[in-house]
Amino acid sequence: MAGRGRRKQNLTLDEQLIRTEEEIDELELRMEELKKKKEEIEEQIAGQKKEALYQAAIHSGKSMEEILALLERV
């Protein structure tokens, strides 16, 4: 029994070039989508860190001036 793999089509060089260009376009689009998603995730992470810092400042019992003075010494 012969294998059931896809039959390879005999494409001309021009057809191969067109398909390759189409694949490149699709991959570039996918890459742009992933870059946007990465930026969104990085923004969410930054937001969480800011919120954690803010909460720590509130729970420290120190004034903002005291906290800023402490940070300036570091």
N, C-alpha and C positions, 0 to 999 in steps of 0.2 A: 504494500500500500504506500503510495507516494505521500510525502508531507503536504500539509494543507497551508503552507505559508502563502503570503501574498505574492502574486506574480509580479515580477519586475517589468515595468513597461520600458520599452526602448524609446527613450526620449532623445530628441535632437539636442544638440548643444544649446541652441537658443531656448528651448523649453526648459532645459536644466537651469539655465541662467535665470529665467523668469521665476521658476519655482524657488530658487535660492534667494533671489531678491525679495520675494514674498515672505519667505521664512525670516529673513533679516528684518523686514518691516514689522512682522508680528513680534519678534523678540525685542526689538527696540521699544515697541509700544508696551510690552509686558514689563520691560525694565523701567520705563517711566512710571508705570503704575506702582511698581514695587518701591521706587524711590520716594513717591508721594506717601505711600503707606509707612515707610521708614521714618520720614519726617514727622508724620502724625504721631507715631509711637514715641519718637524722641521728645516731642512737645508734651505728650502725656506724662512721660517720665519726669521731665523738668517741672511740670506742674505739681506732680506728687512730691518731689523733693522740696519745692517751695512751700507747699502746704505743711510738710513735716517740719521744716525749719520754723515756719510761723507758729505752729503748735508748740514746738519746743520753747520758743521765745515766750509765748503766753504762759506756759506752765512753769517757766523758770522763776517767775515772780519778780524779775528784774524789769526796769524800764527800758525803753528802746535806746535811750541815751547810754545806759549802762552796757547794754549788749553791743552797741556800736563801738563803744570805747574798748571793750574786751576784744572785739574783732580787729580793731586797729592795732592792737599790741601784738597780734600774731604775725 
